[in-house]
């Protein structure tokens, strides 16, 4: 008898599996407002639907977030990017990468995916213009071959949006 | 004592809890009265530890966080510099 080959992605540690199961249960019973978790059996890769808040530039628009949890979650932040098409926003690059401090330097293991989602929704809601970051083309050039946004050295300079 | 009953033996029962502000560890989200996901039994083998900021975690959990940081680690709850309470 043959056994199926192990997936190329590294498995989750015990603490990661445990925490993700808890977060998964929380999402089933009490998801953050404006978000839907598309059900799948993959604990390590979630697809989350984001609905723009009423009364904002993104009202009645729906976007998809792709979330990958690292082996050592929650000691490491999840990788969160928008799937195509990414919302037009001064902090969201056209490849879906999001310039948001809690996804990188300001991550804390006490945060959960739902707190990240609320930060993203608040970032969308406080936007006054629908446009790409000024350095969008430059960033894309430096970000070829599907590099993770976690490898980018981010500078966070705008605390208004 | 009633003449019909005589105590022949007794069993003492005690319970304990950690004296922490929260009920669950902010890192692994397991109850403090239990142990971290890597341990089997709560108690001395999986102790709680306090920071100078008074936030508490399973020792094993906060060590994983502190050791994963290349520079000074911060308290996961309040983001102050993490120092073990003396």
gemmi code that builds the backbone of each chain (N, CA, C; Angstrom):
import gemmi

chains = {
    "A": [
        ("UNK", (0.843, -1.198, 0.000), (0.000, 0.000, 0.000), (0.878, 1.247, 0.000)),
        ("UNK", (0.478, 2.232, -0.755), (1.268, 3.456, -0.764), (0.618, 4.515, 0.125)),
        ("UNK", (1.441, 5.353, 0.681), (0.901, 6.476, 1.454), (0.997, 7.722, 0.599)),
        ("UNK", (0.081, 8.636, 0.825), (0.112, 9.862, 0.027), (1.344, 10.678, 0.416)),
        ("UNK", (1.905, 11.357, -0.553), (3.122, 12.117, -0.280), (2.779, 13.335, 0.569)),
        ("UNK", (3.686, 13.687, 1.477), (3.397, 14.843, 2.334), (3.390, 16.126, 1.503)),
        ("UNK", (2.594, 17.088, 1.926), (2.510, 18.341, 1.170), (3.847, 19.063, 1.278)),
        ("UNK", (4.137, 19.869, 0.269), (5.422, 20.551, 0.254), (5.467, 21.639, 1.318)),
        ("UNK", (4.310, 22.166, 1.666), (4.277, 23.211, 2.679), (4.562, 22.587, 4.031)),
        ("UNK", (5.275, 23.325, 4.866), (5.586, 22.813, 6.191), (4.325, 22.748, 7.026)),
        ("UNK", (4.177, 21.697, 7.787), (3.015, 21.533, 8.638), (3.009, 22.551, 9.767)),
        ("UNK", (1.895, 22.611, 10.456), (1.772, 23.557, 11.560), (2.279, 22.920, 12.848)),
        ("UNK", (2.842, 23.729, 13.737), (3.208, 23.224, 15.058), (1.925, 22.948, 15.838)),
        ("UNK", (2.089, 22.283, 16.968), (0.943, 21.927, 17.791), (0.201, 23.176, 18.265)),
        ("UNK", (0.980, 24.161, 18.701), (0.372, 25.384, 19.226), (-0.373, 26.120, 18.104)),
        ("UNK", (0.185, 26.068, 16.883), (-0.471, 26.721, 15.746), (-1.787, 26.020, 15.409)),
        ("UNK", (-1.756, 24.697, 15.334), (-2.971, 23.939, 15.022), (-4.054, 24.222, 16.059)),
        ("UNK", (-3.629, 24.184, 17.317), (-4.559, 24.408, 18.409), (-5.223, 25.777, 18.337)),
        ("UNK", (-4.398, 26.808, 18.114), (-4.941, 28.164, 18.062), (-5.827, 28.347, 16.849)),
        ("UNK", (-5.416, 27.776, 15.713), (-6.211, 27.948, 14.500), (-7.561, 27.257, 14.629)),
        ("UNK", (-7.582, 26.104, 15.305), (-8.866, 25.440, 15.513), (-9.788, 26.314, 16.349)),
        ("UNK", (-9.215, 26.982, 17.356), (-10.024, 27.877, 18.182), (-10.530, 29.062, 17.360)),
        ("UNK", (-9.648, 29.660, 16.553), (-10.047, 30.810, 15.740), (-11.100, 30.402, 14.710)),
        ("UNK", (-10.935, 29.193, 14.178), (-11.899, 28.677, 13.211), (-13.289, 28.570, 13.844)),
        ("UNK", (-13.332, 28.028, 15.070), (-14.604, 27.899, 15.780), (-15.227, 29.273, 16.027)),
        ("UNK", (-14.382, 30.243, 16.409), (-14.883, 31.594, 16.655), (-15.492, 32.183, 15.385)),
        ("UNK", (-14.844, 31.906, 14.244), (-15.361, 32.421, 12.973), (-16.696, 31.772, 12.626)),
        ("UNK", (-16.855, 30.495, 12.997), (-18.124, 29.826, 12.697), (-19.261, 30.438, 13.506)),
        ("UNK", (-18.989, 30.742, 14.786), (-20.070, 31.198, 15.652), (-20.206, 32.710, 15.654)),
        ("UNK", (-19.093, 33.435, 15.511), (-19.141, 34.882, 15.687), (-18.115, 35.579, 14.795)),
        ("UNK", (-18.368, 35.587, 13.464), (-17.378, 36.212, 12.572), (-17.413, 37.738, 12.728)),
        ("UNK", (-16.282, 38.417, 12.493), (-16.298, 39.878, 12.555), (-17.242, 40.434, 11.488)),
        ("UNK", (-17.976, 41.501, 11.820), (-18.977, 42.068, 10.914), (-18.373, 42.479, 9.588)),
        ("UNK", (-19.016, 42.085, 8.465), (-18.529, 42.461, 7.148), (-17.631, 41.404, 6.523)),
        ("UNK", (-17.382, 40.295, 7.246), (-16.481, 39.256, 6.726), (-17.159, 37.891, 6.683)),
        ("UNK", (-16.832, 37.114, 5.658), (-17.287, 35.726, 5.575), (-16.094, 34.831, 5.306)),
        ("UNK", (-16.049, 33.721, 6.010), (-14.993, 32.754, 5.784), (-15.517, 31.721, 4.796)),
        ("UNK", (-14.863, 31.602, 3.632), (-15.288, 30.572, 2.676), (-14.807, 29.227, 3.186)),
        ("UNK", (-15.742, 28.367, 3.475), (-15.418, 27.109, 4.157), (-14.519, 26.225, 3.295)),
        ("UNK", (-13.450, 25.743, 3.905), (-12.595, 24.769, 3.242), (-12.028, 23.882, 4.331)),
        ("UNK", (-11.396, 22.787, 3.945), (-10.856, 21.903, 4.978), (-9.383, 22.185, 5.225)),
        ("UNK", (-8.889, 23.288, 4.680), (-7.477, 23.621, 4.854), (-7.313, 24.647, 5.975)),
        ("UNK", (-6.779, 24.184, 7.098), (-6.634, 25.059, 8.258), (-5.552, 26.107, 8.039)),
        ("UNK", (-4.635, 25.828, 7.119), (-3.472, 26.688, 6.942), (-3.701, 27.793, 5.903)),
        ("UNK", (-4.724, 27.634, 5.067), (-4.972, 28.624, 4.018), (-6.452, 28.954, 4.007)),
        ("UNK", (-6.770, 30.207, 4.373), (-8.168, 30.624, 4.434), (-8.451, 31.642, 3.339)),
        ("UNK", (-9.668, 31.588, 2.805), (-10.129, 32.647, 1.913), (-11.255, 33.387, 2.638)),
        ("UNK", (-11.084, 34.704, 2.778), (-12.044, 35.514, 3.525), (-12.666, 36.535, 2.596)),
        ("UNK", (-13.990, 36.627, 2.621), (-14.699, 37.619, 1.817), (-14.864, 38.894, 2.634)),
        ("UNK", (-14.501, 40.029, 2.049), (-14.633, 41.321, 2.729), (-15.714, 42.130, 2.032)),
        ("UNK", (-16.674, 42.628, 2.784), (-17.697, 43.503, 2.216), (-17.428, 44.934, 2.644)),
        ("UNK", (-17.283, 45.837, 1.680), (-17.060, 47.239, 1.992), (-18.174, 47.757, 2.892)),
        ("UNK", (-17.802, 48.581, 3.882), (-18.800, 49.060, 4.847), (-19.751, 50.054, 4.178)),
        ("UNK", (-21.035, 50.023, 4.549), (-22.012, 50.976, 4.002), (-21.575, 52.410, 4.301)),
        ("UNK", (-21.822, 53.307, 3.364), (-21.495, 54.710, 3.580), (-20.035, 55.039, 3.343)),
        ("UNK", (-19.240, 54.067, 2.855), (-17.839, 54.341, 2.543), (-17.634, 54.180, 1.031)),
        ("UNK", (-16.426, 54.505, 0.557), (-16.135, 54.418, -0.880), (-16.277, 52.985, -1.401)),
        ("UNK", (-16.230, 52.019, -0.498), (-16.227, 50.615, -0.927), (-17.553, 49.903, -0.644)),
        ("UNK", (-18.591, 50.707, -0.358), (-19.909, 50.116, -0.090), (-20.350, 49.283, -1.285)),
        ("UNK", (-21.025, 48.178, -1.021), (-21.548, 47.271, -2.051), (-20.460, 46.607, -2.896)),
        ("UNK", (-19.215, 46.664, -2.440), (-18.142, 45.971, -3.162), (-17.654, 44.815, -2.307)),
        ("UNK", (-17.282, 43.726, -2.968), (-16.794, 42.553, -2.242), (-15.418, 42.164, -2.756)),
        ("UNK", (-14.503, 41.909, -1.832), (-13.149, 41.504, -2.195), (-12.785, 40.230, -1.447)),
        ("UNK", (-11.734, 39.575, -1.909), (-11.314, 38.319, -1.267), (-9.911, 38.478, -0.702)),
        ("UNK", (-9.771, 38.065, 0.542), (-8.454, 38.043, 1.168), (-7.950, 36.609, 1.191)),
        ("UNK", (-6.677, 36.455, 0.877), (-6.069, 35.124, 0.958), (-5.111, 35.115, 2.145)),
        ("UNK", (-5.354, 34.207, 3.071), (-4.590, 34.180, 4.313), (-3.812, 32.874, 4.421)),
        ("UNK", (-2.501, 32.971, 4.597), (-1.676, 31.777, 4.794), (-1.043, 31.847, 6.172)),
        ("UNK", (-1.255, 30.810, 6.960), (-0.680, 30.790, 8.296), (0.651, 30.051, 8.278)),
        ("UNK", (1.706, 30.669, 8.867), (3.025, 30.036, 8.863), (3.092, 28.908, 9.885)),
        ("UNK", (4.088, 28.066, 9.731), (4.306, 26.925, 10.623), (4.298, 27.354, 12.091)),
        ("UNK", (4.938, 28.501, 12.383), (5.098, 28.922, 13.769), (4.090, 29.980, 14.206)),
        ("UNK", (2.942, 30.044, 13.528), (1.868, 30.910, 14.011), (1.563, 30.542, 15.461)),
        ("UNK", (1.271, 31.451, 16.386), (1.169, 32.899, 16.216), (2.457, 33.664, 16.537)),
        ("UNK", (3.603, 32.973, 16.585), (4.849, 33.710, 16.826), (5.200, 34.532, 15.581)),
        ("UNK", (4.655, 34.112, 14.435), (4.853, 34.838, 13.178), (3.496, 35.259, 12.653)),
        ("UNK", (3.426, 36.413, 12.009), (2.152, 36.904, 11.465), (1.703, 36.044, 10.288)),
        ("UNK", (0.395, 35.958, 10.058), (-0.060, 35.301, 8.828), (0.269, 36.188, 7.621)),
        ("UNK", (0.346, 35.560, 6.446), (0.515, 36.355, 5.229), (-0.881, 36.654, 4.677)),
        ("UNK", (-1.200, 37.941, 4.575), (-2.543, 38.332, 4.135), (-2.431, 39.188, 2.885)),
        ("UNK", (-3.013, 38.739, 1.784), (-3.021, 39.550, 0.562), (-4.412, 39.522, -0.078)),
        ("UNK", (-4.716, 40.566, -0.827), (-5.972, 40.599, -1.576), (-5.816, 39.790, -2.852)),
        ("UNK", (-6.847, 39.000, -3.167), (-6.849, 38.338, -4.459), (-7.292, 39.355, -5.514)),
        ("UNK", (-7.037, 39.036, -6.774), (-7.416, 39.945, -7.871), (-8.926, 39.967, -8.050)),
        ("UNK", (-9.545, 41.115, -8.291), (-8.909, 42.435, -8.294), (-8.849, 43.014, -6.886)),
        ("UNK", (-7.703, 43.593, -6.527), (-7.543, 44.199, -5.205), (-8.229, 45.563, -5.186)),
        ("UNK", (-8.796, 45.962, -4.050), (-9.462, 47.269, -3.993), (-8.490, 48.415, -4.297)),
        ("UNK", (-9.015, 49.439, -4.945), (-8.211, 50.638, -5.227), (-8.078, 51.431, -3.937)),
        ("UNK", (-6.864, 51.505, -3.416), (-6.661, 52.155, -2.117), (-5.204, 52.614, -2.043)),
        ("UNK", (-4.935, 53.765, -1.407), (-3.569, 54.291, -1.363), (-2.566, 53.386, -0.656)),
        ("UNK", (-3.034, 52.372, 0.072), (-2.098, 51.476, 0.759), (-2.185, 50.030, 0.261)),
        ("UNK", (-2.896, 49.842, -0.856), (-3.011, 48.478, -1.382), (-2.458, 48.446, -2.800)),
        ("UNK", (-1.427, 47.650, -3.005), (-0.775, 47.563, -4.309), (-1.599, 46.693, -5.243)),
        ("UNK", (-1.386, 46.898, -6.561), (-2.245, 46.199, -7.518), (-2.030, 44.690, -7.485)),
        ("UNK", (-0.907, 44.225, -6.905), (-0.719, 42.776, -6.783), (-1.367, 42.219, -5.508)),
        ("UNK", (-2.077, 43.077, -4.784), (-2.807, 42.606, -3.611), (-2.075, 42.798, -2.296)),
        ("UNK", (-0.801, 43.210, -2.347), (-0.048, 43.416, -1.106), (-0.589, 44.616, -0.346)),
        ("UNK", (-0.641, 44.489, 0.979), (-1.241, 45.520, 1.823), (-0.172, 46.131, 2.713)),
        ("UNK", (-0.079, 47.455, 2.704), (0.864, 48.146, 3.580), (0.147, 48.442, 4.893)),
        ("UNK", (0.323, 47.544, 5.859), (-0.371, 47.672, 7.144), (0.549, 47.108, 8.225)),
        ("UNK", (0.907, 47.956, 9.199), (1.950, 47.567, 10.158), (1.672, 46.277, 10.930)),
        ("UNK", (0.408, 46.018, 11.306), (0.152, 44.820, 12.119), (0.419, 43.520, 11.359)),
        ("UNK", (0.538, 43.605, 10.032), (0.848, 42.394, 9.261), (2.339, 42.084, 9.256)),
        ("UNK", (3.141, 43.050, 9.714), (4.588, 42.868, 9.644), (5.234, 43.208, 10.987)),
        ("UNK", (5.847, 44.385, 11.130), (6.609, 44.726, 12.344), (5.763, 44.756, 13.610)),
        ("UNK", (4.520, 45.159, 13.511), (3.722, 45.363, 14.717), (2.855, 44.164, 15.075)),
        ("UNK", (3.112, 43.035, 14.453), (2.367, 41.828, 14.805), (2.664, 41.438, 16.253)),
        ("UNK", (1.659, 40.960, 16.938), (1.845, 40.402, 18.275), (1.100, 39.081, 18.334)),
        ("UNK", (1.662, 38.067, 19.043), (0.992, 36.767, 19.086), (-0.337, 36.795, 19.830)),
        ("UNK", (-0.646, 37.925, 20.487), (-1.952, 38.020, 21.141), (-3.024, 38.448, 20.140)),
        ("UNK", (-2.623, 38.867, 18.938), (-3.611, 39.249, 17.924), (-4.140, 37.998, 17.243)),
        ("UNK", (-5.314, 38.148, 16.614), (-5.854, 37.023, 15.852), (-6.235, 37.525, 14.467)),
        ("UNK", (-6.624, 36.586, 13.624), (-6.996, 36.979, 12.268), (-8.156, 37.980, 12.301)),
        ("UNK", (-9.103, 37.808, 13.225), (-10.246, 38.723, 13.241), (-9.796, 40.153, 13.548)),
        ("UNK", (-8.761, 40.310, 14.395), (-8.313, 41.680, 14.669), (-7.640, 42.279, 13.446)),
        ("UNK", (-6.931, 41.461, 12.670), (-6.327, 41.942, 11.426), (-7.413, 42.366, 10.443)),
        ("UNK", (-8.462, 41.540, 10.343), (-9.553, 41.852, 9.421), (-10.184, 43.196, 9.758)),
        ("UNK", (-10.378, 43.453, 11.055), (-10.976, 44.721, 11.444), (-10.058, 45.888, 11.098)),
        ("UNK", (-8.739, 45.695, 11.230), (-7.803, 46.750, 10.838), (-7.917, 47.028, 9.343)),
        ("UNK", (-8.055, 45.968, 8.549), (-8.146, 46.143, 7.095), (-9.440, 46.868, 6.732)),
        ("UNK", (-10.547, 46.489, 7.385), (-11.820, 47.143, 7.089), (-11.773, 48.618, 7.484)),
        ("UNK", (-11.128, 48.903, 8.615), (-11.045, 50.291, 9.056), (-10.167, 51.098, 8.111)),
        ("UNK", (-9.119, 50.452, 7.570), (-8.250, 51.097, 6.598), (-9.036, 51.436, 5.324)),
        ("UNK", (-9.862, 50.496, 4.881), (-10.688, 50.750, 3.694), (-11.686, 51.885, 3.980)),
        ("UNK", (-12.328, 51.803, 5.141), (-13.409, 52.735, 5.447), (-12.925, 54.171, 5.581)),
        ("UNK", (-11.670, 54.363, 6.035), (-11.210, 55.730, 6.259), (-10.576, 56.337, 5.011)),
        ("UNK", (-10.599, 55.615, 3.895), (-9.985, 56.144, 2.682), (-10.864, 57.216, 2.041)),
        ("UNK", (-10.225, 58.301, 1.591), (-10.975, 59.389, 0.971), (-10.857, 59.367, -0.551)),
        ("UNK", (-9.895, 58.595, -1.070), (-9.727, 58.499, -2.523), (-9.498, 57.057, -2.936)),
        ("UNK", (-10.003, 56.744, -4.130), (-9.752, 55.408, -4.658), (-8.585, 55.505, -5.616)),
        ("UNK", (-7.390, 55.258, -5.118), (-6.230, 55.273, -5.997), (-5.157, 54.341, -5.474)),
        ("UNK", (-4.227, 53.954, -6.375), (-3.126, 53.076, -5.998), (-2.046, 53.869, -5.273)),
        ("UNK", (-1.199, 53.182, -4.495), (-0.059, 53.871, -3.876), (0.782, 54.544, -4.961)),
        ("UNK", (1.438, 55.661, -4.608), (2.222, 56.419, -5.585), (3.346, 55.577, -6.182)),
        ("UNK", (3.913, 54.661, -5.377), (5.052, 53.880, -5.858), (4.623, 52.495, -6.354)),
        ("UNK", (3.372, 52.373, -6.812), (2.854, 51.063, -7.202), (3.726, 50.370, -8.259)),
        ("UNK", (4.076, 51.083, -9.342), (4.838, 50.456, -10.433), (6.226, 50.034, -9.956)),
        ("UNK", (6.835, 50.895, -9.176), (8.171, 50.628, -8.643), (8.129, 49.392, -7.747)),
        ("UNK", (7.112, 49.332, -6.900), (6.991, 48.195, -5.976), (6.819, 46.888, -6.741)),
        ("UNK", (5.961, 46.922, -7.766), (5.706, 45.700, -8.538), (6.963, 45.186, -9.220)),
        ("UNK", (7.795, 46.112, -9.691), (9.032, 45.719, -10.362), (9.948, 44.967, -9.399)),
        ("UNK", (9.943, 45.422, -8.125), (10.815, 44.805, -7.123), (10.204, 43.563, -6.486)),
        ("UNK", (9.056, 43.209, -6.939), (8.292, 42.176, -6.253), (7.944, 41.038, -7.191)),
        ("UNK", (8.836, 40.744, -8.144), (8.507, 39.743, -9.158), (8.470, 38.335, -8.592)),
        ("UNK", (8.010, 37.418, -9.378), (7.990, 35.991, -9.042), (7.194, 35.682, -7.773)),
        ("UNK", (6.106, 36.414, -7.592), (5.209, 36.111, -6.481), (5.860, 36.163, -5.120)),
        ("UNK", (6.734, 37.144, -4.920), (7.366, 37.256, -3.613), (6.346, 37.595, -2.540)),
        ("UNK", (6.583, 37.098, -1.336), (5.658, 37.375, -0.240), (5.832, 38.810, 0.241)),
        ("UNK", (4.714, 39.464, 0.608), (4.849, 40.825, 1.147), (5.630, 40.838, 2.457)),
        ("UNK", (5.770, 39.675, 3.086), (6.507, 39.637, 4.351), (7.997, 39.812, 4.135)),
        ("UNK", (8.441, 39.696, 2.859), (9.854, 39.914, 2.564), (10.141, 41.379, 2.242)),
        ("UNK", (9.080, 42.164, 2.127), (9.265, 43.581, 1.834), (9.675, 44.314, 3.103)),
        ("UNK", (10.569, 45.293, 2.953), (10.875, 46.162, 4.095), (9.913, 47.327, 4.047)),
        ("UNK", (8.903, 47.304, 4.889), (7.859, 48.325, 4.836), (8.242, 49.538, 5.656)),
        ("UNK", (7.836, 50.696, 5.153), (7.933, 51.916, 5.958), (6.510, 52.414, 6.159)),
        ("UNK", (6.158, 52.627, 7.417), (4.788, 53.052, 7.712), (4.823, 54.526, 8.060)),
        ("UNK", (4.210, 55.330, 7.209), (4.363, 56.764, 7.402), (3.031, 57.493, 7.458)),
        ("UNK", (1.956, 56.809, 7.100), (0.679, 57.521, 7.007), (-0.282, 56.911, 8.015)),
        ("UNK", (-0.586, 57.637, 9.077), (-1.487, 57.046, 10.071), (-2.907, 57.577, 9.933)),
        ("UNK", (-3.191, 58.254, 8.806), (-4.540, 58.805, 8.633), (-5.484, 57.816, 7.970)),
        ("UNK", (-4.954, 56.989, 7.084), (-5.822, 56.081, 6.321), (-5.605, 54.650, 6.776)),
    ],
    "B": [
        ("UNK", (-20.964, 12.977, 68.594), (-21.195, 12.205, 67.359), (-22.291, 11.158, 67.617)),
        ("UNK", (-23.096, 10.922, 66.633), (-24.169, 9.942, 66.785), (-23.579, 8.575, 67.107)),
        ("UNK", (-24.241, 7.815, 67.972), (-23.700, 6.489, 68.322), (-23.740, 5.514, 67.153)),
        ("UNK", (-24.485, 5.848, 66.108), (-24.631, 4.919, 64.979), (-23.552, 5.110, 63.916)),
        ("UNK", (-22.859, 6.245, 63.971), (-21.859, 6.505, 62.924), (-20.499, 6.743, 63.553)),
        ("UNK", (-19.513, 6.155, 62.988), (-18.156, 6.428, 63.459), (-17.255, 6.647, 62.246)),
        ("UNK", (-16.504, 7.743, 62.296), (-15.600, 8.040, 61.172), (-14.428, 7.087, 61.221)),
        ("UNK", (-14.164, 6.450, 60.130), (-12.997, 5.555, 60.123), (-11.878, 6.102, 59.254)),
        ("UNK", (-12.224, 6.878, 58.255), (-11.176, 7.510, 57.453), (-11.729, 8.744, 56.780)),
        ("UNK", (-10.859, 9.613, 56.348), (-11.295, 10.783, 55.607), (-10.276, 11.115, 54.524)),
        ("UNK", (-10.776, 11.758, 53.443), (-9.916, 12.147, 52.334), (-9.930, 13.658, 52.187)),
        ("UNK", (-8.788, 14.273, 52.188), (-8.713, 15.720, 51.973), (-8.721, 16.006, 50.481)),
        ("UNK", (-9.504, 16.979, 50.092), (-9.542, 17.376, 48.687), (-9.201, 18.860, 48.610)),
        ("UNK", (-8.252, 19.198, 47.770), (-7.890, 20.607, 47.610), (-7.858, 20.943, 46.123)),
        ("UNK", (-8.060, 22.186, 45.799), (-7.903, 22.589, 44.402), (-7.000, 23.804, 44.372)),
        ("UNK", (-6.417, 24.052, 43.196), (-5.556, 25.216, 43.089), (-5.806, 25.912, 41.763)),
        ("UNK", (-5.541, 27.195, 41.692), (-5.533, 27.916, 40.423), (-4.348, 28.874, 40.455)),
        ("UNK", (-3.912, 29.272, 39.299), (-2.871, 30.288, 39.221), (-3.491, 31.630, 39.556)),
        ("UNK", (-2.726, 32.498, 40.195), (-3.226, 33.813, 40.578), (-2.930, 34.806, 39.455)),
        ("UNK", (-3.613, 34.630, 38.340), (-3.360, 35.482, 37.176), (-4.584, 36.346, 36.903)),
        ("UNK", (-4.346, 37.496, 36.249), (-5.459, 38.402, 35.940), (-6.403, 37.787, 34.911)),
        ("UNK", (-5.849, 37.165, 33.915), (-6.668, 36.594, 32.848), (-6.901, 35.121, 33.107)),
        ("UNK", (-7.828, 34.562, 32.364), (-8.084, 33.144, 32.539), (-7.403, 32.293, 31.484)),
        ("UNK", (-7.061, 32.934, 30.375), (-6.400, 32.175, 29.324), (-5.097, 32.855, 28.921)),
        ("UNK", (-4.196, 32.072, 28.397), (-2.912, 32.584, 27.932), (-3.158, 33.315, 26.604)),
        ("UNK", (-2.713, 34.574, 26.512), (-2.961, 35.371, 25.315), (-2.253, 34.838, 24.083)),
        ("UNK", (-1.285, 33.955, 24.265), (-0.535, 33.436, 23.124), (-1.174, 32.160, 22.579)),
        ("UNK", (-1.355, 31.146, 23.440), (-1.908, 29.878, 22.932), (-3.420, 29.809, 23.100)),
        ("UNK", (-3.988, 30.740, 23.891), (-5.436, 30.791, 24.141), (-5.954, 29.596, 24.926)),
        ("UNK", (-5.061, 28.867, 25.581), (-5.507, 27.781, 26.442), (-5.692, 28.332, 27.853)),
        ("UNK", (-6.625, 27.736, 28.622), (-6.841, 28.220, 29.994), (-5.572, 28.083, 30.822)),
        ("UNK", (-5.365, 29.016, 31.725), (-4.200, 28.936, 32.603), (-4.286, 27.735, 33.531)),
        ("UNK", (-5.491, 27.293, 33.834), (-5.613, 26.123, 34.700), (-5.248, 24.845, 33.955)),
        ("UNK", (-5.141, 24.940, 32.639), (-4.619, 23.821, 31.860), (-3.171, 24.132, 31.543)),
        ("UNK", (-2.623, 23.441, 30.566), (-1.230, 23.685, 30.226), (-1.145, 24.158, 28.775)),
        ("UNK", (0.051, 24.514, 28.342), (0.233, 24.944, 26.962), (0.081, 23.720, 26.048)),
        ("UNK", (-0.186, 23.926, 24.746), (-0.461, 22.783, 23.862), (0.682, 21.773, 23.761)),
        ("UNK", (1.879, 22.161, 24.174), (2.997, 21.227, 24.072), (3.152, 20.356, 25.318)),
        ("UNK", (2.371, 20.621, 26.356), (2.512, 19.860, 27.601), (1.285, 18.982, 27.832)),
        ("UNK", (1.443, 18.023, 28.735), (0.326, 17.120, 29.025), (-0.346, 17.444, 30.350)),
        ("UNK", (0.445, 17.890, 31.331), (-0.116, 18.127, 32.662), (0.120, 19.560, 33.112)),
        ("UNK", (-0.903, 20.202, 33.660), (-0.694, 21.538, 34.212), (0.068, 21.454, 35.521)),
        ("UNK", (0.540, 22.586, 35.994), (1.253, 22.594, 37.268), (2.705, 22.955, 37.087)),
        ("UNK", (3.546, 22.354, 37.913), (4.958, 22.744, 37.940), (5.674, 22.534, 36.616)),
        ("UNK", (5.205, 21.566, 35.817), (5.906, 21.286, 34.569), (5.582, 22.305, 33.486)),
        ("UNK", (4.480, 23.008, 33.656), (4.104, 24.021, 32.662), (3.677, 25.290, 33.405)),
        ("UNK", (4.664, 25.961, 34.026), (4.325, 27.071, 34.920), (3.901, 28.337, 34.179)),
        ("UNK", (3.286, 29.223, 34.942), (2.979, 30.557, 34.451), (4.140, 31.467, 34.800)),
        ("UNK", (4.301, 32.524, 33.996), (5.366, 33.470, 34.301), (4.798, 34.875, 34.140)),
        ("UNK", (5.275, 35.802, 34.964), (4.793, 37.177, 34.906), (5.860, 38.083, 34.323)),
        ("UNK", (5.416, 39.086, 33.565), (6.342, 40.093, 33.088), (6.364, 41.269, 34.051)),
        ("UNK", (7.340, 42.166, 33.873), (7.412, 43.368, 34.701), (6.129, 44.191, 34.535)),
        ("UNK", (5.463, 44.039, 33.389), (4.223, 44.770, 33.123), (3.009, 44.081, 33.753)),
        ("UNK", (3.245, 42.961, 34.436), (2.202, 42.198, 35.127), (1.332, 41.329, 34.229)),
        ("UNK", (1.658, 41.227, 32.947), (0.926, 40.290, 32.098), (1.534, 38.894, 32.260)),
        ("UNK", (0.676, 37.893, 32.231), (1.178, 36.540, 32.464), (0.896, 35.636, 31.272)),
        ("UNK", (1.768, 34.650, 31.106), (1.670, 33.687, 30.005), (2.191, 32.348, 30.505)),
        ("UNK", (1.923, 31.287, 29.768), (2.644, 30.052, 30.035), (4.121, 30.336, 29.752)),
        ("UNK", (4.981, 29.861, 30.618), (6.418, 30.077, 30.412), (6.849, 29.609, 29.019)),
        ("UNK", (6.343, 28.426, 28.619), (6.748, 27.872, 27.324), (6.310, 28.769, 26.167)),
        ("UNK", (5.134, 29.388, 26.302), (4.616, 30.235, 25.218), (5.425, 31.523, 25.089)),
        ("UNK", (5.678, 32.192, 26.219), (6.387, 33.476, 26.124), (7.830, 33.240, 25.685)),
        ("UNK", (8.406, 32.098, 26.080), (9.777, 31.819, 25.635), (9.834, 31.645, 24.124)),
        ("UNK", (8.797, 30.985, 23.558), (8.775, 30.803, 22.100), (8.717, 32.158, 21.411)),
        ("UNK", (7.928, 33.090, 21.977), (7.806, 34.414, 21.380), (9.126, 35.181, 21.521)),
        ("UNK", (9.682, 35.217, 22.737), (10.909, 35.981, 22.978), (12.045, 35.442, 22.099)),
        ("UNK", (12.140, 34.119, 22.007), (13.236, 33.527, 21.220), (13.034, 33.715, 19.717)),
        ("UNK", (11.808, 34.009, 19.279), (11.579, 34.183, 17.846), (11.897, 35.611, 17.401)),
        ("UNK", (12.151, 36.503, 18.357), (12.398, 37.901, 18.016), (13.890, 38.169, 17.881)),
        ("UNK", (14.277, 38.827, 16.799), (15.704, 39.089, 16.611), (16.155, 40.278, 17.447)),
        ("UNK", (15.265, 41.238, 17.680), (15.626, 42.342, 18.564), (14.838, 42.196, 19.868)),
        ("UNK", (14.817, 43.233, 20.664), (14.088, 43.225, 21.944), (12.640, 42.787, 21.748)),
        ("UNK", (12.200, 41.806, 22.521), (10.812, 41.347, 22.417), (9.894, 42.264, 23.220)),
        ("UNK", (8.668, 42.374, 22.762), (7.680, 43.190, 23.454), (6.599, 42.296, 24.035)),
        ("UNK", (5.946, 42.802, 25.083), (4.850, 42.043, 25.682), (3.739, 41.918, 24.643)),
        ("UNK", (3.239, 40.705, 24.393), (2.195, 40.525, 23.385), (0.918, 41.300, 23.705)),
        ("UNK", (0.678, 41.590, 24.980), (-0.550, 42.274, 25.347), (-0.414, 43.797, 25.277)),
        ("UNK", (0.650, 44.353, 25.884), (0.729, 45.821, 26.012), (1.863, 46.421, 25.202)),
        ("UNK", (2.674, 45.592, 24.548), (3.768, 46.033, 23.690), (4.899, 46.743, 24.423)),
        ("UNK", (4.882, 46.722, 25.774), (6.044, 47.265, 26.468), (7.182, 46.268, 26.329)),
        ("UNK", (8.419, 46.738, 26.517), (9.564, 45.833, 26.444), (9.344, 44.691, 27.409)),
        ("UNK", (9.546, 43.465, 26.929), (9.294, 42.324, 27.793), (10.463, 42.099, 28.752)),
        ("UNK", (10.183, 42.130, 30.050), (11.158, 41.791, 31.085), (10.469, 40.808, 32.010)),
        ("UNK", (11.174, 39.748, 32.389), (10.597, 38.834, 33.372), (10.533, 39.531, 34.725)),
        ("UNK", (9.431, 39.340, 35.437), (9.279, 39.982, 36.740), (10.282, 39.368, 37.705)),
        ("UNK", (10.963, 40.245, 38.454), (11.990, 39.757, 39.391), (11.333, 38.931, 40.503)),
    ],
}
model = gemmi.Model(1)
for chain_id, residues in chains.items():
    chain = gemmi.Chain(chain_id)
    for i, (resn, *xyz) in enumerate(residues, 1):
        res = gemmi.Residue()
        res.name, res.seqid = resn, gemmi.SeqId(i, " ")
        for name, pos in zip(("N", "CA", "C"), xyz):
            atom = gemmi.Atom()
            atom.name, atom.element = name, gemmi.Element(name[0])
            atom.pos, atom.b_iso = gemmi.Position(*pos), 0.0
            res.add_atom(atom)
        chain.add_residue(res)
    model.add_chain(chain)
structure = gemmi.Structure()
structure.add_model(model)
structure.setup_entities()
